[in-house]
Amino acid sequence: MNMHDHARKTTLSLQWLAFPVMTALLAGCLTVDQDTEASHEDPALEGQLSPSAFSSPSSAALTETDGEVEGFARERGISYSEAQQRLGWQTLAPQLDEQLRADLGDRLGGVWVDVAGGDRIMVGVLREAVTDAAAVVRDAARKIGLTEGYDIVPVRRSQAEIERVNEWLGAEIERVNEGAAATLTAGLRTDLNAVELQVPAEGRLTDAQRDLVATAKARLSDMIVASSYAGRPTARGCVYPYCDAPLRGGVRITNSGTGCTGAFVAKSKVDGVLYQFTAGHCAYENYDDWSTRFTDASSHVVGPVHHWEWHKGGDMAILRIKNVAGWDPEPWVYVTSGPDTTINTAYKITSDHVSVLGMRICTTGAFYGRSDCGYVTQLGVTATYGGVTVRNLGRGSFCGTGGDSGSPMYASHVAYGLQVAGYSECDSLYQGIRAAESVLNVNVLHAAP
Protein backbone atom coordinates (compact mmCIF):
# COMPACT_ATOMS: atom_id res chain seq x y z
CA MET A 1 0.00 0.00 0.00
CA ASN A 2 1.47 3.34 -1.02
CA MET A 3 0.41 6.38 1.02
CA HIS A 4 0.91 9.95 -0.16
CA ASP A 5 0.02 13.52 0.93
CA HIS A 6 -3.28 13.12 2.70
CA ALA A 7 -4.12 9.43 5.95
CA ARG A 8 -6.13 5.97 7.51
CA LYS A 9 -7.35 3.60 10.83
CA THR A 10 -6.68 0.24 13.81
CA THR A 11 -5.96 -3.56 18.01
CA LEU A 12 -2.88 -5.59 20.53
CA SER A 13 -2.31 -7.27 24.52
CA LEU A 14 0.90 -8.93 25.63
CA GLN A 15 2.15 -11.71 27.81
CA TRP A 16 5.84 -12.36 27.20
CA LEU A 17 8.19 -14.95 28.56
CA ALA A 18 11.54 -13.94 29.97
CA PHE A 19 14.59 -15.79 28.69
CA PRO A 20 17.65 -14.20 30.33
CA VAL A 21 20.92 -14.00 28.43
CA MET A 22 24.09 -15.36 30.03
CA THR A 23 27.31 -13.43 30.37
CA ALA A 24 30.72 -14.16 31.86
CA LEU A 25 31.94 -12.20 34.85
CA LEU A 26 34.21 -9.37 33.89
CA ALA A 27 36.26 -7.66 36.54
CA GLY A 28 39.59 -5.93 36.85
CA CYS A 29 41.49 -7.82 34.15
CA LEU A 30 38.39 -8.26 31.89
CA THR A 31 38.72 -12.03 31.51
CA VAL A 32 36.02 -13.95 29.66
CA ASP A 33 35.14 -17.60 29.98
CA GLN A 34 35.32 -18.62 26.31
CA ASP A 35 33.97 -22.09 27.05
CA THR A 36 30.52 -20.79 27.91
CA GLU A 37 27.96 -19.71 25.36
CA ALA A 38 25.06 -17.32 25.92
CA SER A 39 21.72 -19.10 25.81
CA HIS A 40 18.14 -18.34 26.74
CA GLU A 41 18.01 -21.33 29.06
CA ASP A 42 20.65 -20.01 31.44
CA PRO A 43 19.07 -18.65 34.63
CA ALA A 44 20.91 -15.33 34.69
CA LEU A 45 23.75 -13.33 33.34
CA GLU A 46 26.80 -14.55 35.18
CA GLY A 47 28.29 -11.11 35.59
CA GLN A 48 29.11 -7.80 34.05
CA LEU A 49 31.85 -5.24 33.79
CA SER A 50 31.16 -2.35 36.11
CA PRO A 51 32.87 0.93 35.29
CA SER A 52 33.12 1.77 38.98
CA ALA A 53 36.89 1.97 38.71
CA PHE A 54 36.57 4.99 36.46
CA SER A 55 33.28 6.43 37.67
CA SER A 56 32.69 10.00 38.70
CA PRO A 57 29.50 11.92 39.44
CA SER A 58 27.51 11.78 36.21
CA SER A 59 27.16 14.97 34.23
CA ALA A 60 24.02 13.38 32.79
CA ALA A 61 22.01 13.94 35.98
CA LEU A 62 19.02 16.21 35.48
CA THR A 63 19.55 19.47 37.31
CA GLU A 64 16.10 20.99 37.56
CA THR A 65 13.36 20.23 40.07
CA ASP A 66 10.96 18.39 37.82
CA GLY A 67 7.55 16.80 38.33
CA GLU A 68 8.67 14.01 36.03
CA VAL A 69 11.51 13.18 38.41
CA GLU A 70 9.13 13.28 41.38
CA GLY A 71 6.76 10.88 39.63
CA PHE A 72 9.59 8.48 38.78
CA ALA A 73 10.82 8.59 42.39
CA ARG A 74 7.34 7.70 43.66
CA GLU A 75 6.97 4.90 41.13
CA ARG A 76 10.35 3.36 41.98
CA GLY A 77 10.29 4.03 45.72
CA ILE A 78 13.62 5.86 45.55
CA SER A 79 14.87 9.30 46.55
CA TYR A 80 14.48 12.33 44.32
CA SER A 81 18.23 12.57 43.76
CA GLU A 82 18.49 8.90 42.76
CA ALA A 83 15.54 9.25 40.38
CA GLN A 84 17.19 12.32 38.90
CA GLN A 85 20.40 10.40 38.35
CA ARG A 86 18.70 7.39 36.74
CA LEU A 87 16.67 9.54 34.35
CA GLY A 88 19.89 11.36 33.50
CA TRP A 89 21.48 8.07 32.46
CA GLN A 90 18.45 7.17 30.36
CA THR A 91 18.47 10.51 28.58
CA LEU A 92 21.99 9.73 27.34
CA ALA A 93 21.30 6.09 26.40
CA PRO A 94 20.15 6.87 22.82
CA GLN A 95 23.27 8.98 22.24
CA LEU A 96 25.46 6.16 23.56
CA ASP A 97 23.74 3.71 21.22
CA GLU A 98 24.31 6.04 18.27
CA GLN A 99 27.96 6.60 19.18
CA LEU A 100 28.71 2.90 19.69
CA ARG A 101 27.07 1.89 16.41
CA ALA A 102 29.72 4.03 14.75
CA ASP A 103 32.63 3.10 17.04
CA LEU A 104 32.04 -0.65 17.49
CA GLY A 105 30.16 -1.57 14.32
CA ASP A 106 29.43 -5.31 14.19
CA ARG A 107 31.01 -5.83 17.62
CA LEU A 108 28.05 -4.07 19.27
CA GLY A 109 25.32 -6.30 20.67
CA GLY A 110 22.98 -3.45 21.55
CA VAL A 111 22.25 -0.87 24.25
CA TRP A 112 19.35 -1.15 26.69
CA VAL A 113 18.21 -0.02 30.13
CA ASP A 114 18.05 -2.70 32.85
CA VAL A 115 14.75 -1.85 34.52
CA ALA A 116 15.20 -4.57 37.16
CA GLY A 117 18.83 -3.65 37.81
CA GLY A 118 18.66 -0.09 39.02
CA ASP A 119 17.94 1.36 35.56
CA ARG A 120 21.58 1.08 34.57
CA ILE A 121 22.53 1.24 30.88
CA MET A 122 23.71 -2.11 29.55
CA VAL A 123 26.07 -2.32 26.57
CA GLY A 124 26.13 -5.68 24.82
CA VAL A 125 29.44 -6.53 23.13
CA LEU A 126 30.40 -9.71 21.27
CA ARG A 127 32.11 -11.86 23.89
CA GLU A 128 35.25 -12.36 21.80
CA ALA A 129 35.62 -8.57 21.49
CA VAL A 130 34.93 -7.51 25.07
CA THR A 131 38.52 -6.95 26.17
CA ASP A 132 39.36 -4.69 23.24
CA ALA A 133 35.96 -2.99 23.25
CA ALA A 134 35.99 -1.91 26.91
CA ALA A 135 38.14 1.15 26.22
CA VAL A 136 36.01 2.05 23.19
CA VAL A 137 32.84 1.94 25.29
CA ARG A 138 34.44 4.01 28.03
CA ASP A 139 35.60 6.66 25.55
CA ALA A 140 32.21 6.77 23.83
CA ALA A 141 30.46 7.22 27.18
CA ARG A 142 32.78 10.04 28.15
CA LYS A 143 32.22 11.77 24.81
CA ILE A 144 28.52 12.11 25.55
CA GLY A 145 28.99 13.00 29.23
CA LEU A 146 28.23 9.62 30.78
CA THR A 147 30.78 8.72 33.44
CA GLU A 148 28.81 6.14 35.45
CA GLY A 149 25.65 4.05 35.43
CA TYR A 150 26.56 1.64 32.63
CA ASP A 151 27.84 -1.93 32.36
CA ILE A 152 29.37 -4.05 29.58
CA VAL A 153 27.68 -7.40 28.94
CA PRO A 154 29.19 -10.13 26.69
CA VAL A 155 26.69 -11.48 24.14
CA ARG A 156 26.76 -14.09 21.36
CA ARG A 157 25.34 -12.05 18.49
CA SER A 158 25.81 -8.58 17.12
CA GLN A 159 22.98 -6.10 17.03
CA ALA A 160 23.33 -5.97 13.24
CA GLU A 161 22.71 -9.73 13.01
CA ILE A 162 19.62 -9.53 15.20
CA GLU A 163 18.29 -6.58 13.20
CA ARG A 164 18.70 -8.56 9.95
CA VAL A 165 16.68 -11.41 11.46
CA ASN A 166 14.02 -8.95 12.60
CA GLU A 167 13.87 -7.40 9.13
CA TRP A 168 13.35 -10.81 7.49
CA LEU A 169 10.75 -11.84 10.05
CA GLY A 170 8.91 -8.53 9.73
CA ALA A 171 8.56 -8.97 5.96
CA GLU A 172 7.28 -12.53 6.43
CA ILE A 173 4.78 -11.45 9.08
CA GLU A 174 3.48 -8.74 6.77
CA ARG A 175 2.90 -11.43 4.12
CA VAL A 176 1.13 -14.01 6.31
CA ASN A 177 -0.93 -11.50 8.35
CA GLU A 178 -2.69 -10.10 5.29
CA GLY A 179 -6.40 -10.82 5.66
CA ALA A 180 -5.90 -12.92 8.81
CA ALA A 181 -8.26 -12.51 11.76
CA ALA A 182 -5.50 -13.23 14.29
CA THR A 183 -2.07 -11.73 13.70
CA LEU A 184 1.55 -12.51 14.52
CA THR A 185 3.82 -9.80 15.89
CA ALA A 186 7.57 -9.54 16.47
CA GLY A 187 10.19 -7.10 17.69
CA LEU A 188 13.77 -6.66 18.86
CA ARG A 189 14.75 -7.72 22.39
CA THR A 190 18.32 -6.54 22.71
CA ASP A 191 18.22 -7.48 26.40
CA LEU A 192 17.71 -11.11 25.31
CA ASN A 193 20.10 -10.84 22.35
CA ALA A 194 17.21 -12.14 20.24
CA VAL A 195 14.03 -11.35 18.32
CA GLU A 196 10.73 -11.98 20.10
CA LEU A 197 8.06 -13.68 17.96
CA GLN A 198 4.59 -13.62 19.50
CA VAL A 199 1.42 -15.50 18.66
CA PRO A 200 -2.03 -14.35 19.82
CA ALA A 201 -3.26 -15.99 23.02
CA GLU A 202 -6.70 -16.27 21.41
CA GLY A 203 -7.80 -16.89 17.83
CA ARG A 204 -6.80 -19.38 15.15
CA LEU A 205 -3.70 -18.94 13.04
CA THR A 206 -3.83 -19.57 9.31
CA ASP A 207 -1.78 -22.36 7.75
CA ALA A 208 0.65 -19.75 6.42
CA GLN A 209 1.10 -18.24 9.88
CA ARG A 210 1.70 -21.64 11.49
CA ASP A 211 4.21 -22.50 8.77
CA LEU A 212 6.08 -19.25 9.40
CA VAL A 213 6.28 -19.88 13.15
CA ALA A 214 7.63 -23.39 12.55
CA THR A 215 10.08 -22.19 9.90
CA ALA A 216 11.35 -19.34 12.08
CA LYS A 217 11.95 -21.65 15.04
CA ALA A 218 13.73 -24.24 12.91
CA ARG A 219 15.78 -21.76 10.90
CA LEU A 220 16.71 -19.35 13.66
CA SER A 221 16.79 -21.60 16.74
CA ASP A 222 17.59 -19.59 19.87
CA MET A 223 17.80 -16.32 17.93
CA ILE A 224 14.01 -16.43 18.29
CA VAL A 225 12.23 -16.09 21.64
CA ALA A 226 8.67 -17.42 21.35
CA SER A 227 5.84 -16.04 23.48
CA SER A 228 2.20 -14.97 23.25
CA TYR A 229 0.29 -11.73 23.59
CA ALA A 230 -3.21 -11.08 24.90
CA GLY A 231 -5.74 -8.89 23.15
CA ARG A 232 -5.55 -7.61 19.62
CA PRO A 233 -3.76 -4.61 18.03
CA THR A 234 -6.17 -1.68 17.73
CA ALA A 235 -5.66 1.92 16.63
CA ARG A 236 -6.47 4.62 19.17
CA GLY A 237 -8.51 7.78 18.42
CA CYS A 238 -11.39 9.74 20.32
CA VAL A 239 -12.08 12.49 23.09
CA TYR A 240 -10.71 14.52 26.14
CA PRO A 241 -8.44 17.46 27.09
CA TYR A 242 -8.27 20.86 25.48
CA CYS A 243 -5.98 23.88 25.91
CA ASP A 244 -6.25 27.51 24.93
CA ALA A 245 -3.52 28.96 22.71
CA PRO A 246 -0.58 28.49 22.38
CA LEU A 247 -1.07 25.27 20.40
CA ARG A 248 0.85 22.36 21.97
CA GLY A 249 0.96 18.55 22.06
CA GLY A 250 -1.35 16.35 24.11
CA VAL A 251 -4.67 17.95 23.09
CA ARG A 252 -7.68 16.39 21.43
CA ILE A 253 -8.20 17.04 17.72
CA THR A 254 -11.31 16.10 15.70
CA ASN A 255 -12.46 15.77 12.10
CA SER A 256 -15.98 14.76 11.07
CA GLY A 257 -16.55 12.79 14.25
CA THR A 258 -13.10 11.18 14.25
CA GLY A 259 -11.06 11.98 17.35
CA CYS A 260 -7.30 11.64 17.82
CA THR A 261 -4.53 13.44 19.70
CA GLY A 262 -2.29 16.20 18.41
CA ALA A 263 1.40 15.73 19.18
CA PHE A 264 4.50 17.88 18.86
CA VAL A 265 4.67 21.07 16.84
CA ALA A 266 6.95 20.61 13.83
CA LYS A 267 8.76 22.90 11.40
CA SER A 268 9.38 22.25 7.70
CA LYS A 269 13.00 21.56 6.75
CA VAL A 270 12.37 23.44 3.49
CA ASP A 271 10.39 26.63 4.13
CA GLY A 272 9.85 26.90 7.90
CA VAL A 273 6.08 26.27 7.74
CA LEU A 274 4.66 25.00 11.06
CA TYR A 275 2.74 21.74 11.46
CA GLN A 276 1.39 19.48 14.20
CA PHE A 277 2.17 15.76 14.30
CA THR A 278 -0.46 13.06 14.72
CA ALA A 279 -0.89 9.42 13.66
CA GLY A 280 -1.12 8.58 9.97
CA HIS A 281 -4.16 6.33 10.35
CA CYS A 282 -6.05 9.26 11.90
CA ALA A 283 -5.61 11.29 8.72
CA TYR A 284 -6.82 8.56 6.36
CA GLU A 285 -10.03 9.77 4.65
CA ASN A 286 -10.04 12.80 7.00
CA TYR A 287 -7.91 15.14 4.91
CA ASP A 288 -9.63 18.50 5.42
CA ASP A 289 -9.50 20.75 8.49
CA TRP A 290 -8.95 19.25 11.94
CA SER A 291 -10.10 21.26 14.95
CA THR A 292 -9.67 21.44 18.70
CA ARG A 293 -11.33 23.47 21.46
CA PHE A 294 -10.37 26.11 23.95
CA THR A 295 -11.21 25.67 27.62
CA ASP A 296 -14.43 27.67 27.07
CA ALA A 297 -15.53 24.88 24.65
CA SER A 298 -15.27 27.13 21.59
CA SER A 299 -14.06 25.28 18.48
CA HIS A 300 -10.93 26.40 16.59
CA VAL A 301 -9.41 25.06 13.37
CA VAL A 302 -5.87 23.65 13.55
CA GLY A 303 -5.58 22.89 9.84
CA PRO A 304 -5.75 20.23 7.11
CA VAL A 305 -3.65 17.13 6.58
CA HIS A 306 -0.49 18.05 4.68
CA HIS A 307 1.23 14.64 4.50
CA TRP A 308 0.31 11.24 5.90
CA GLU A 309 1.70 7.71 5.82
CA TRP A 310 0.17 4.45 7.06
CA HIS A 311 1.80 1.33 5.66
CA LYS A 312 4.82 -0.85 6.36
CA GLY A 313 7.04 2.24 6.39
CA GLY A 314 5.29 3.89 9.34
CA ASP A 315 2.18 5.50 10.83
CA MET A 316 2.56 9.29 10.89
CA ALA A 317 1.00 12.53 9.68
CA ILE A 318 1.31 16.30 9.96
CA LEU A 319 -1.43 18.95 9.93
CA ARG A 320 -0.61 22.35 8.45
CA ILE A 321 -1.35 24.98 11.13
CA LYS A 322 -3.56 27.59 9.46
CA ASN A 323 -3.70 30.53 11.86
CA VAL A 324 -0.11 30.60 13.08
CA ALA A 325 -0.39 34.11 14.52
CA GLY A 326 -3.52 33.21 16.46
CA TRP A 327 -2.23 29.86 17.65
CA ASP A 328 1.31 31.04 18.46
CA PRO A 329 2.47 27.36 18.53
CA GLU A 330 5.00 26.38 21.19
CA PRO A 331 7.30 23.33 21.66
CA TRP A 332 5.25 22.22 24.65
CA VAL A 333 3.27 19.19 25.76
CA TYR A 334 0.30 19.27 28.11
CA VAL A 335 1.26 16.94 30.98
CA THR A 336 -1.55 16.13 33.39
CA SER A 337 -1.37 15.08 37.01
CA GLY A 338 -1.24 11.32 37.55
CA PRO A 339 0.50 8.53 39.47
CA ASP A 340 3.65 9.02 37.37
CA THR A 341 3.43 12.73 36.57
CA THR A 342 2.88 16.21 37.99
CA ILE A 343 0.74 18.69 36.07
CA ASN A 344 2.67 20.95 33.69
CA THR A 345 0.63 22.62 30.97
CA ALA A 346 3.78 23.93 29.28
CA TYR A 347 6.19 20.98 29.48
CA LYS A 348 9.08 21.96 27.21
CA ILE A 349 10.46 19.70 24.49
CA THR A 350 14.14 20.57 24.10
CA SER A 351 15.34 17.76 21.80
CA ASP A 352 14.32 14.53 20.06
CA HIS A 353 15.97 11.13 19.72
CA VAL A 354 15.62 7.40 19.08
CA SER A 355 14.48 5.07 21.87
CA VAL A 356 16.45 2.48 23.82
CA LEU A 357 14.96 -0.73 25.22
CA GLY A 358 14.09 -0.43 28.91
CA MET A 359 14.04 3.34 29.06
CA ARG A 360 11.17 5.17 30.73
CA ILE A 361 8.75 6.86 28.34
CA CYS A 362 5.58 8.90 28.92
CA THR A 363 2.55 9.99 26.92
CA THR A 364 -0.43 12.32 27.12
CA GLY A 365 -3.40 10.88 25.26
CA ALA A 366 -6.59 12.81 24.59
CA PHE A 367 -8.97 10.18 25.95
CA TYR A 368 -7.19 8.09 28.59
CA GLY A 369 -7.80 10.92 31.04
CA ARG A 370 -4.27 11.60 32.25
CA SER A 371 -0.63 11.36 31.31
CA ASP A 372 0.97 7.97 31.88
CA CYS A 373 4.49 6.53 31.88
CA GLY A 374 5.92 3.06 31.25
CA TYR A 375 9.00 1.34 29.85
CA VAL A 376 10.09 0.48 26.32
CA THR A 377 9.62 -3.29 26.01
CA GLN A 378 10.41 -3.90 22.31
CA LEU A 379 11.87 -2.06 19.34
CA GLY A 380 11.68 -2.78 15.62
CA VAL A 381 8.17 -4.16 16.12
CA THR A 382 6.07 -5.54 13.26
CA ALA A 383 2.34 -5.32 14.06
CA THR A 384 -0.88 -5.51 12.06
CA TYR A 385 -3.82 -3.25 12.94
CA GLY A 386 -6.73 -2.02 10.85
CA GLY A 387 -5.69 -4.48 8.17
CA VAL A 388 -2.34 -2.72 7.69
CA THR A 389 1.03 -4.14 8.77
CA VAL A 390 3.42 -1.50 10.11
CA ARG A 391 7.08 -2.20 10.81
CA ASN A 392 9.80 -0.71 13.02
CA LEU A 393 7.47 0.52 15.75
CA GLY A 394 8.30 0.88 19.43
CA ARG A 395 6.36 -0.91 22.16
CA GLY A 396 5.95 0.03 25.81
CA SER A 397 4.06 -0.53 29.05
CA PHE A 398 2.49 2.95 29.07
CA CYS A 399 -1.31 3.11 29.07
CA GLY A 400 -3.72 4.45 26.50
CA THR A 401 -7.12 3.92 24.92
CA GLY A 402 -9.22 4.78 21.88
CA GLY A 403 -8.60 8.39 20.85
CA ASP A 404 -4.99 8.45 22.01
CA SER A 405 -3.56 7.80 18.54
CA GLY A 406 -1.12 10.55 17.63
CA SER A 407 -0.31 11.45 21.22
CA PRO A 408 3.25 12.58 22.00
CA MET A 409 5.79 10.16 23.50
CA TYR A 410 8.36 11.94 25.65
CA ALA A 411 10.65 11.73 28.68
CA SER A 412 13.10 14.15 30.30
CA HIS A 413 12.00 16.84 27.80
CA VAL A 414 13.00 14.67 24.83
CA ALA A 415 10.53 13.76 22.05
CA TYR A 416 10.59 10.03 21.21
CA GLY A 417 7.50 9.25 19.16
CA LEU A 418 3.77 9.19 18.43
CA GLN A 419 1.39 6.70 20.06
CA VAL A 420 -0.42 4.75 17.34
CA ALA A 421 -2.05 1.57 18.69
CA GLY A 422 -2.34 -0.82 21.59
CA TYR A 423 -2.60 -4.55 22.24
CA SER A 424 -4.32 -3.80 25.54
CA GLU A 425 -4.70 -0.81 27.84
CA CYS A 426 -1.10 -0.77 29.07
CA ASP A 427 0.66 -2.58 26.22
CA SER A 428 1.02 0.05 23.54
CA LEU A 429 2.76 0.87 20.26
CA TYR A 430 4.37 4.06 19.04
CA GLN A 431 5.95 5.44 15.89
CA GLY A 432 9.52 6.66 16.42
CA ILE A 433 9.86 10.42 15.99
CA ARG A 434 13.17 10.37 14.10
CA ALA A 435 11.65 8.25 11.32
CA ALA A 436 8.59 10.52 11.23
CA GLU A 437 10.78 13.61 10.89
CA SER A 438 12.70 12.03 8.03
CA VAL A 439 9.69 10.79 6.06
CA LEU A 440 7.59 13.94 6.55
CA ASN A 441 10.58 16.28 6.00
CA VAL A 442 10.07 18.26 9.21
CA ASN A 443 11.82 18.72 12.54
CA VAL A 444 10.23 18.72 15.98
CA LEU A 445 10.18 22.29 17.26
CA HIS A 446 12.55 22.62 20.23
CA ALA A 447 12.53 24.97 23.20
CA ALA A 448 15.73 26.36 24.65
CA PRO A 449 17.05 23.96 27.35
Number of C-alpha atoms within 10 A of each C-alpha: 10 8 16 11 14 21 25 24 23 22 20 26 21 23 15 16 13 13 18 17 24 25 26 23 17 21 14 9 8 14 13 18 12 9 6 11 15 22 21 18 12 14 11 14 17 15 16 21 23 19 18 12 9 9 13 12 11 17 16 21 21 19 11 8 11 16 17 24 27 19 20 24 20 16 14 12 11 13 14 17 15 17 25 24 23 26 24 21 28 27 23 19 29 19 21 24 21 14 18 24 18 11 16 17 13 17 22 28 29 27 28 27 27 17 15 8 9 13 21 22 27 26 27 27 27 21 25 15 15 24 17 10 20 18 11 15 23 18 17 22 21 15 13 15 17 25 22 24 24 27 22 23 28 30 31 20 22 21 26 16 16 20 19 12 19 28 20 11 22 25 15 17 25 20 14 19 23 14 12 15 12 20 27 25 24 27 28 29 26 30 26 20 29 28 28 23 27 23 23 21 16 12 12 14 18 16 9 15 21 15 12 18 19 11 12 20 15 11 11 13 10 17 22 27 23 19 17 18 23 18 20 25 27 26 30 30 30 22 22 19 22 20 19 16 15 15 28 26 33 34 30 28 30 24 19 10 10 15 25 34 34 34 36 33 28 27 20 16 14 8 8 11 14 21 29 26 31 33 37 29 31 35 31 18 13 19 20 15 18 24 18 25 20 15 12 9 11 9 12 17 17 24 21 21 28 20 22 29 28 25 19 20 18 25 34 34 31 33 26 22 25 16 13 16 9 10 17 12 22 21 23 25 29 26 25 22 17 14 14 22 23 17 15 16 16 15 22 21 25 17 19 21 20 18 27 29 27 27 26 26 24 27 30 31 39 32 26 19 17 23 25 24 26 21 19 26 25 25 27 20 25 26 31 29 22 14 18 21 25 21 27 24 25 28 26 25 23 24 23 31 23 23 27 36 38 40 33 31 28 25 20 22 19 18 29 25 34 33 34 37 37 34 23 22 17 19 26 30 33 29 28 26 25 18 19 26 22 11 16 20 14 23 22 25 22 21 14 8 8
